Amino acid sequence: MMTIDMIALYAKCSKNNPLLHVGVITVLFIIFNCSVYLLLDEGDLLAFLGVIIPLPFFFLFSKSSEYKRKYLHK
């Protein structure tokens, strides 16, 4: 699972490089949406991986956001 070091490192990286953070979120959001479309409309079960893969990253984003609010305020 994710350690506090990984969460802290990503929180610092996203604070220092906000455009990179927005880019990563955008790419994961596009992957998720395309996979949901393929899964629902086409019935492609392999697209289920595109739904599962972004979930740990969303957990990382939420935990790093909490870390930034607690420890990296201005």
Distance bins in CASP14 RR format, pairs under 12 A and 6 or more apart:
PFRMAT RR
TARGET T0000
AUTHOR 0000-0000-0000
RMODE 2
METHOD distances of the structure
MODEL  1
1 7 0 0 0 0 0 1 0 0 0 0 0
1 56 0 0 0 0 1 0 0 0 0 0 0
1 59 0 0 0 0 1 0 0 0 0 0 0
1 60 0 0 0 0 0 1 0 0 0 0 0
1 63 0 0 0 0 0 1 0 0 0 0 0
2 8 0 0 0 0 0 1 0 0 0 0 0
2 9 0 0 0 0 0 1 0 0 0 0 0
2 10 0 0 0 0 1 0 0 0 0 0 0
2 11 0 0 0 0 0 1 0 0 0 0 0
2 55 0 0 0 0 0 1 0 0 0 0 0
2 56 1 0 0 1 0 0 0 0 0 0 0
2 57 0 0 0 0 1 0 0 0 0 0 0
2 58 0 0 0 0 0 1 0 0 0 0 0
2 59 1 0 0 1 0 0 0 0 0 0 0
2 60 1 0 1 0 0 0 0 0 0 0 0
2 61 0 0 0 0 0 1 0 0 0 0 0
2 62 0 0 0 0 0 1 0 0 0 0 0
2 63 1 0 0 1 0 0 0 0 0 0 0
2 64 0 0 0 0 1 0 0 0 0 0 0
2 67 0 0 0 0 0 1 0 0 0 0 0
3 9 0 0 0 0 1 0 0 0 0 0 0
3 10 0 0 0 0 0 1 0 0 0 0 0
3 60 0 0 0 0 0 1 0 0 0 0 0
3 63 0 0 0 0 0 1 0 0 0 0 0
3 67 0 0 0 0 0 1 0 0 0 0 0
4 10 0 0 0 0 0 1 0 0 0 0 0
4 11 0 0 0 0 0 1 0 0 0 0 0
4 60 0 0 0 0 0 1 0 0 0 0 0
4 63 0 0 0 0 1 0 0 0 0 0 0
4 64 0 0 0 0 0 1 0 0 0 0 0
4 66 0 0 0 0 0 1 0 0 0 0 0
4 67 0 0 0 0 1 0 0 0 0 0 0
4 70 0 0 0 0 0 1 0 0 0 0 0
4 71 0 0 0 0 0 1 0 0 0 0 0
5 11 0 0 0 0 0 1 0 0 0 0 0
5 12 0 0 0 0 0 1 0 0 0 0 0
5 63 0 0 0 0 0 1 0 0 0 0 0
5 64 0 0 0 0 0 1 0 0 0 0 0
5 67 0 0 0 0 0 1 0 0 0 0 0
6 12 0 0 0 0 0 1 0 0 0 0 0
6 13 0 0 0 0 0 1 0 0 0 0 0
6 56 0 0 0 0 0 1 0 0 0 0 0
6 57 0 0 0 0 0 1 0 0 0 0 0
6 59 0 0 0 0 0 1 0 0 0 0 0
6 60 1 0 0 1 0 0 0 0 0 0 0
6 61 0 0 0 0 0 1 0 0 0 0 0
6 63 0 0 0 0 1 0 0 0 0 0 0
6 64 0 0 0 0 1 0 0 0 0 0 0
6 67 0 0 0 0 0 1 0 0 0 0 0
7 13 0 0 0 0 0 1 0 0 0 0 0
7 14 0 0 0 0 0 1 0 0 0 0 0
7 56 0 0 0 0 0 1 0 0 0 0 0
7 57 0 0 0 0 0 1 0 0 0 0 0
7 59 0 0 0 0 1 0 0 0 0 0 0
7 60 1 0 0 1 0 0 0 0 0 0 0
7 61 0 0 0 0 1 0 0 0 0 0 0
7 62 0 0 0 0 1 0 0 0 0 0 0
7 63 1 0 1 0 0 0 0 0 0 0 0
7 64 1 0 1 0 0 0 0 0 0 0 0
7 65 0 0 0 0 1 0 0 0 0 0 0
7 66 0 0 0 0 1 0 0 0 0 0 0
7 67 1 0 1 0 0 0 0 0 0 0 0
7 68 0 0 0 0 1 0 0 0 0 0 0
7 70 0 0 0 0 0 1 0 0 0 0 0
7 71 0 0 0 0 0 1 0 0 0 0 0
7 72 0 0 0 0 0 1 0 0 0 0 0
8 14 0 0 0 0 0 1 0 0 0 0 0
8 15 0 0 0 0 0 1 0 0 0 0 0
8 60 0 0 0 0 0 1 0 0 0 0 0
8 63 0 0 0 0 1 0 0 0 0 0 0
8 64 1 0 0 1 0 0 0 0 0 0 0
8 66 0 0 0 0 0 1 0 0 0 0 0
8 67 1 0 1 0 0 0 0 0 0 0 0
8 68 0 0 0 0 1 0 0 0 0 0 0
8 70 0 0 0 0 0 1 0 0 0 0 0
8 71 1 0 0 1 0 0 0 0 0 0 0
8 72 0 0 0 0 1 0 0 0 0 0 0
9 15 0 0 0 0 0 1 0 0 0 0 0
9 16 0 0 0 0 0 1 0 0 0 0 0
9 60 0 0 0 0 0 1 0 0 0 0 0
9 63 0 0 0 0 0 1 0 0 0 0 0
9 64 0 0 0 0 1 0 0 0 0 0 0
9 67 0 0 0 0 1 0 0 0 0 0 0
9 68 0 0 0 0 0 1 0 0 0 0 0
9 72 0 0 0 0 0 1 0 0 0 0 0
10 16 0 0 0 0 0 1 0 0 0 0 0
10 17 0 0 0 0 0 1 0 0 0 0 0
10 20 0 0 0 0 0 1 0 0 0 0 0
10 21 0 0 0 0 1 0 0 0 0 0 0
10 24 0 0 0 0 1 0 0 0 0 0 0
10 25 0 0 0 0 0 1 0 0 0 0 0
10 56 0 0 0 0 0 1 0 0 0 0 0
10 57 0 0 0 0 1 0 0 0 0 0 0
10 59 0 0 0 0 0 1 0 0 0 0 0
10 60 1 0 1 0 0 0 0 0 0 0 0
10 61 1 0 0 1 0 0 0 0 0 0 0
10 62 0 0 0 0 0 1 0 0 0 0 0
10 63 0 0 0 0 1 0 0 0 0 0 0
10 64 1 0 1 0 0 0 0 0 0 0 0
10 65 0 0 0 0 1 0 0 0 0 0 0
10 66 0 0 0 0 0 1 0 0 0 0 0
10 67 0 0 0 0 1 0 0 0 0 0 0
10 68 0 0 0 0 1 0 0 0 0 0 0
10 72 0 0 0 0 0 1 0 0 0 0 0
11 17 0 0 0 0 0 1 0 0 0 0 0
11 18 0 0 0 0 0 1 0 0 0 0 0
11 21 0 0 0 0 1 0 0 0 0 0 0
11 60 0 0 0 0 1 0 0 0 0 0 0
11 61 0 0 0 0 1 0 0 0 0 0 0
11 62 0 0 0 0 0 1 0 0 0 0 0
11 63 0 0 0 0 1 0 0 0 0 0 0
11 64 1 1 0 0 0 0 0 0 0 0 0
11 65 1 0 0 1 0 0 0 0 0 0 0
11 66 0 0 0 0 1 0 0 0 0 0 0
11 67 1 0 1 0 0 0 0 0 0 0 0
11 68 1 0 1 0 0 0 0 0 0 0 0
11 69 0 0 0 0 1 0 0 0 0 0 0
11 70 0 0 0 0 1 0 0 0 0 0 0
11 71 1 0 0 1 0 0 0 0 0 0 0
11 72 1 0 0 1 0 0 0 0 0 0 0
11 73 0 0 0 0 0 1 0 0 0 0 0
12 18 0 0 0 0 0 1 0 0 0 0 0
12 21 0 0 0 0 0 1 0 0 0 0 0
12 64 0 0 0 0 1 0 0 0 0 0 0
12 67 0 0 0 0 1 0 0 0 0 0 0
12 68 0 0 0 0 1 0 0 0 0 0 0
12 71 0 0 0 0 1 0 0 0 0 0 0
12 72 1 0 0 1 0 0 0 0 0 0 0
13 19 0 0 0 0 0 1 0 0 0 0 0
13 20 1 0 0 1 0 0 0 0 0 0 0
13 21 1 0 0 1 0 0 0 0 0 0 0
13 24 0 0 0 0 1 0 0 0 0 0 0
13 60 0 0 0 0 0 1 0 0 0 0 0
13 61 0 0 0 0 0 1 0 0 0 0 0
13 64 0 0 0 0 1 0 0 0 0 0 0
13 67 0 0 0 0 0 1 0 0 0 0 0
13 68 0 0 0 0 0 1 0 0 0 0 0
13 72 0 0 0 0 0 1 0 0 0 0 0
14 20 1 0 0 1 0 0 0 0 0 0 0
14 21 1 1 0 0 0 0 0 0 0 0 0
14 22 0 0 0 0 1 0 0 0 0 0 0
14 23 0 0 0 0 0 1 0 0 0 0 0
14 24 0 0 0 0 1 0 0 0 0 0 0
14 25 0 0 0 0 1 0 0 0 0 0 0
14 57 0 0 0 0 0 1 0 0 0 0 0
14 60 0 0 0 0 1 0 0 0 0 0 0
14 61 0 0 0 0 1 0 0 0 0 0 0
14 62 0 0 0 0 0 1 0 0 0 0 0
14 63 0 0 0 0 0 1 0 0 0 0 0
14 64 1 0 0 1 0 0 0 0 0 0 0
14 65 0 0 0 0 1 0 0 0 0 0 0
14 67 0 0 0 0 1 0 0 0 0 0 0
14 68 1 0 0 1 0 0 0 0 0 0 0
14 72 0 0 0 0 1 0 0 0 0 0 0
15 21 0 0 0 0 1 0 0 0 0 0 0
15 64 0 0 0 0 1 0 0 0 0 0 0
15 65 0 0 0 0 0 1 0 0 0 0 0
15 67 0 0 0 0 1 0 0 0 0 0 0
15 68 1 0 1 0 0 0 0 0 0 0 0
15 69 0 0 0 0 0 1 0 0 0 0 0
15 71 0 0 0 0 0 1 0 0 0 0 0
15 72 1 0 1 0 0 0 0 0 0 0 0
15 73 0 0 0 0 0 1 0 0 0 0 0
15 74 0 0 0 0 1 0 0 0 0 0 0
16 68 0 0 0 0 0 1 0 0 0 0 0
16 72 0 0 0 0 1 0 0 0 0 0 0
17 23 0 0 0 0 1 0 0 0 0 0 0
17 24 0 0 0 0 1 0 0 0 0 0 0
18 24 0 0 0 0 0 1 0 0 0 0 0
18 25 0 0 0 0 0 1 0 0 0 0 0
18 68 0 0 0 0 0 1 0 0 0 0 0
19 25 0 0 0 0 0 1 0 0 0 0 0
19 26 0 0 0 0 0 1 0 0 0 0 0
20 26 0 0 0 0 0 1 0 0 0 0 0
20 27 0 0 0 0 0 1 0 0 0 0 0
21 27 0 0 0 0 0 1 0 0 0 0 0
21 28 0 0 0 0 0 1 0 0 0 0 0
21 57 0 0 0 0 0 1 0 0 0 0 0
21 60 0 0 0 0 0 1 0 0 0 0 0
21 61 0 0 0 0 1 0 0 0 0 0 0
21 64 0 0 0 0 1 0 0 0 0 0 0
21 65 0 0 0 0 0 1 0 0 0 0 0
21 68 0 0 0 0 0 1 0 0 0 0 0
22 28 0 0 0 0 0 1 0 0 0 0 0
22 29 0 0 0 0 0 1 0 0 0 0 0
22 61 0 0 0 0 0 1 0 0 0 0 0
23 29 0 0 0 0 1 0 0 0 0 0 0
23 30 0 0 0 0 1 0 0 0 0 0 0
23 31 0 0 0 0 0 1 0 0 0 0 0
23 57 0 0 0 0 0 1 0 0 0 0 0
23 61 0 0 0 0 0 1 0 0 0 0 0
24 30 0 0 0 0 0 1 0 0 0 0 0
24 31 0 0 0 0 0 1 0 0 0 0 0
24 54 0 0 0 0 0 1 0 0 0 0 0
24 57 1 0 0 1 0 0 0 0 0 0 0
24 58 0 0 0 0 0 1 0 0 0 0 0
24 60 0 0 0 0 1 0 0 0 0 0 0
24 61 0 0 0 0 1 0 0 0 0 0 0
24 64 0 0 0 0 0 1 0 0 0 0 0
25 31 0 0 0 0 0 1 0 0 0 0 0
25 32 0 0 0 0 0 1 0 0 0 0 0
25 54 0 0 0 0 1 0 0 0 0 0 0
25 57 0 0 0 0 1 0 0 0 0 0 0
25 58 0 0 0 0 1 0 0 0 0 0 0
25 60 0 0 0 0 0 1 0 0 0 0 0
25 61 1 0 0 1 0 0 0 0 0 0 0
25 62 0 0 0 0 0 1 0 0 0 0 0
25 64 0 0 0 0 0 1 0 0 0 0 0
25 65 0 0 0 0 0 1 0 0 0 0 0
26 32 0 0 0 0 0 1 0 0 0 0 0
26 33 0 0 0 0 0 1 0 0 0 0 0
26 54 0 0 0 0 0 1 0 0 0 0 0
27 33 0 0 0 0 0 1 0 0 0 0 0
27 34 0 0 0 0 0 1 0 0 0 0 0
27 50 0 0 0 0 0 1 0 0 0 0 0
27 53 0 0 0 0 0 1 0 0 0 0 0
27 54 0 0 0 0 1 0 0 0 0 0 0
27 57 0 0 0 0 1 0 0 0 0 0 0
28 34 0 0 0 0 0 1 0 0 0 0 0
28 35 0 0 0 0 0 1 0 0 0 0 0
28 50 0 0 0 0 1 0 0 0 0 0 0
28 51 0 0 0 0 0 1 0 0 0 0 0
28 52 0 0 0 0 0 1 0 0 0 0 0
28 53 0 0 0 0 1 0 0 0 0 0 0
28 54 1 0 1 0 0 0 0 0 0 0 0
28 55 0 0 0 0 1 0 0 0 0 0 0
28 56 0 0 0 0 0 1 0 0 0 0 0
28 57 1 0 1 0 0 0 0 0 0 0 0
28 58 1 0 0 1 0 0 0 0 0 0 0
28 59 0 0 0 0 0 1 0 0 0 0 0
28 60 0 0 0 0 0 1 0 0 0 0 0
28 61 0 0 0 0 1 0 0 0 0 0 0
29 35 0 0 0 0 0 1 0 0 0 0 0
29 36 0 0 0 0 0 1 0 0 0 0 0
29 50 0 0 0 0 0 1 0 0 0 0 0
29 54 1 0 0 1 0 0 0 0 0 0 0
29 57 0 0 0 0 0 1 0 0 0 0 0
29 58 0 0 0 0 1 0 0 0 0 0 0
29 61 0 0 0 0 0 1 0 0 0 0 0
30 36 0 0 0 0 0 1 0 0 0 0 0
30 37 0 0 0 0 0 1 0 0 0 0 0
30 50 0 0 0 0 0 1 0 0 0 0 0
30 54 0 0 0 0 1 0 0 0 0 0 0
31 37 0 0 0 0 0 1 0 0 0 0 0
31 38 0 0 0 0 0 1 0 0 0 0 0
31 47 0 0 0 0 1 0 0 0 0 0 0
31 49 0 0 0 0 1 0 0 0 0 0 0
31 50 1 0 1 0 0 0 0 0 0 0 0
31 51 0 0 0 0 1 0 0 0 0 0 0
31 52 0 0 0 0 0 1 0 0 0 0 0
31 53 1 0 0 1 0 0 0 0 0 0 0
31 54 1 0 0 1 0 0 0 0 0 0 0
31 55 0 0 0 0 0 1 0 0 0 0 0
31 57 0 0 0 0 1 0 0 0 0 0 0
31 58 0 0 0 0 0 1 0 0 0 0 0
32 38 0 0 0 0 0 1 0 0 0 0 0
32 39 0 0 0 0 0 1 0 0 0 0 0
32 47 0 0 0 0 0 1 0 0 0 0 0
32 48 0 0 0 0 0 1 0 0 0 0 0
32 49 0 0 0 0 0 1 0 0 0 0 0
32 50 1 0 0 1 0 0 0 0 0 0 0
32 51 1 0 0 1 0 0 0 0 0 0 0
32 52 0 0 0 0 1 0 0 0 0 0 0
32 53 0 0 0 0 1 0 0 0 0 0 0
32 54 1 0 1 0 0 0 0 0 0 0 0
32 55 0 0 0 0 1 0 0 0 0 0 0
32 57 0 0 0 0 1 0 0 0 0 0 0
32 58 0 0 0 0 1 0 0 0 0 0 0
33 39 0 0 0 0 0 1 0 0 0 0 0
33 40 0 0 0 0 0 1 0 0 0 0 0
33 41 0 0 0 0 0 1 0 0 0 0 0
33 47 0 0 0 0 0 1 0 0 0 0 0
33 50 0 0 0 0 1 0 0 0 0 0 0
33 51 0 0 0 0 1 0 0 0 0 0 0
33 54 0 0 0 0 1 0 0 0 0 0 0
34 40 0 0 0 0 0 1 0 0 0 0 0
34 41 0 0 0 0 0 1 0 0 0 0 0
34 42 0 0 0 0 0 1 0 0 0 0 0
34 44 0 0 0 0 0 1 0 0 0 0 0
34 47 1 0 0 1 0 0 0 0 0 0 0
34 49 0 0 0 0 0 1 0 0 0 0 0
34 50 0 0 0 0 1 0 0 0 0 0 0
34 51 0 0 0 0 0 1 0 0 0 0 0
34 53 0 0 0 0 0 1 0 0 0 0 0
34 54 0 0 0 0 0 1 0 0 0 0 0
35 41 0 0 0 0 0 1 0 0 0 0 0
35 42 0 0 0 0 0 1 0 0 0 0 0
35 43 0 0 0 0 0 1 0 0 0 0 0
35 44 0 0 0 0 1 0 0 0 0 0 0
35 45 0 0 0 0 0 1 0 0 0 0 0
35 46 0 0 0 0 1 0 0 0 0 0 0
35 47 1 0 1 0 0 0 0 0 0 0 0
35 48 1 0 0 1 0 0 0 0 0 0 0
35 49 1 0 0 1 0 0 0 0 0 0 0
35 50 1 1 0 0 0 0 0 0 0 0 0
35 51 1 0 1 0 0 0 0 0 0 0 0
35 52 0 0 0 0 1 0 0 0 0 0 0
35 53 0 0 0 0 1 0 0 0 0 0 0
35 54 0 0 0 0 1 0 0 0 0 0 0
35 55 0 0 0 0 0 1 0 0 0 0 0
36 42 0 0 0 0 0 1 0 0 0 0 0
36 43 0 0 0 0 0 1 0 0 0 0 0
36 44 0 0 0 0 0 1 0 0 0 0 0
36 47 1 0 0 1 0 0 0 0 0 0 0
36 48 0 0 0 0 1 0 0 0 0 0 0
36 49 0 0 0 0 0 1 0 0 0 0 0
36 50 0 0 0 0 1 0 0 0 0 0 0
36 51 1 0 0 1 0 0 0 0 0 0 0
36 52 0 0 0 0 0 1 0 0 0 0 0
36 54 0 0 0 0 0 1 0 0 0 0 0
37 43 0 0 0 0 1 0 0 0 0 0 0
37 44 0 0 0 0 1 0 0 0 0 0 0
37 47 0 0 0 0 1 0 0 0 0 0 0
37 50 0 0 0 0 0 1 0 0 0 0 0
37 51 0 0 0 0 0 1 0 0 0 0 0
38 44 1 0 1 0 0 0 0 0 0 0 0
38 45 0 0 0 0 1 0 0 0 0 0 0
38 46 0 0 0 0 1 0 0 0 0 0 0
38 47 1 1 0 0 0 0 0 0 0 0 0
38 48 0 0 0 0 1 0 0 0 0 0 0
38 49 0 0 0 0 0 1 0 0 0 0 0
38 50 0 0 0 0 1 0 0 0 0 0 0
38 51 0 0 0 0 1 0 0 0 0 0 0
39 45 1 0 0 1 0 0 0 0 0 0 0
39 46 0 0 0 0 1 0 0 0 0 0 0
39 47 1 0 1 0 0 0 0 0 0 0 0
39 48 1 0 1 0 0 0 0 0 0 0 0
39 49 0 0 0 0 1 0 0 0 0 0 0
39 50 0 0 0 0 1 0 0 0 0 0 0
39 51 1 0 0 1 0 0 0 0 0 0 0
39 52 0 0 0 0 0 1 0 0 0 0 0
40 47 0 0 0 0 1 0 0 0 0 0 0
40 48 0 0 0 0 0 1 0 0 0 0 0
40 51 0 0 0 0 0 1 0 0 0 0 0
41 47 0 0 0 0 1 0 0 0 0 0 0
42 48 0 0 0 0 0 1 0 0 0 0 0
44 50 0 0 0 0 0 1 0 0 0 0 0
44 51 0 0 0 0 0 1 0 0 0 0 0
45 51 0 0 0 0 0 1 0 0 0 0 0
45 52 0 0 0 0 0 1 0 0 0 0 0
46 52 0 0 0 0 0 1 0 0 0 0 0
46 53 0 0 0 0 0 1 0 0 0 0 0
47 53 0 0 0 0 0 1 0 0 0 0 0
48 54 0 0 0 0 0 1 0 0 0 0 0
48 55 0 0 0 0 0 1 0 0 0 0 0
49 55 0 0 0 0 0 1 0 0 0 0 0
50 56 0 0 0 0 0 1 0 0 0 0 0
50 57 0 0 0 0 0 1 0 0 0 0 0
51 58 0 0 0 0 0 1 0 0 0 0 0
52 58 0 0 0 0 0 1 0 0 0 0 0
54 60 0 0 0 0 0 1 0 0 0 0 0
54 61 0 0 0 0 1 0 0 0 0 0 0
55 61 0 0 0 0 0 1 0 0 0 0 0
55 62 0 0 0 0 0 1 0 0 0 0 0
56 62 0 0 0 0 0 1 0 0 0 0 0
56 63 0 0 0 0 0 1 0 0 0 0 0
57 63 0 0 0 0 0 1 0 0 0 0 0
57 64 0 0 0 0 0 1 0 0 0 0 0
58 64 0 0 0 0 0 1 0 0 0 0 0
58 65 0 0 0 0 0 1 0 0 0 0 0
59 65 0 0 0 0 0 1 0 0 0 0 0
59 66 0 0 0 0 0 1 0 0 0 0 0
60 66 0 0 0 0 0 1 0 0 0 0 0
60 67 0 0 0 0 0 1 0 0 0 0 0
61 67 0 0 0 0 0 1 0 0 0 0 0
61 68 0 0 0 0 0 1 0 0 0 0 0
62 68 0 0 0 0 0 1 0 0 0 0 0
62 69 0 0 0 0 0 1 0 0 0 0 0
63 69 0 0 0 0 0 1 0 0 0 0 0
63 70 0 0 0 0 0 1 0 0 0 0 0
64 70 0 0 0 0 0 1 0 0 0 0 0
64 71 0 0 0 0 0 1 0 0 0 0 0
64 72 0 0 0 0 1 0 0 0 0 0 0
65 71 0 0 0 0 0 1 0 0 0 0 0
65 72 0 0 0 0 0 1 0 0 0 0 0
66 72 0 0 0 0 0 1 0 0 0 0 0
67 73 0 0 0 0 0 1 0 0 0 0 0
68 74 0 0 0 0 0 1 0 0 0 0 0
END
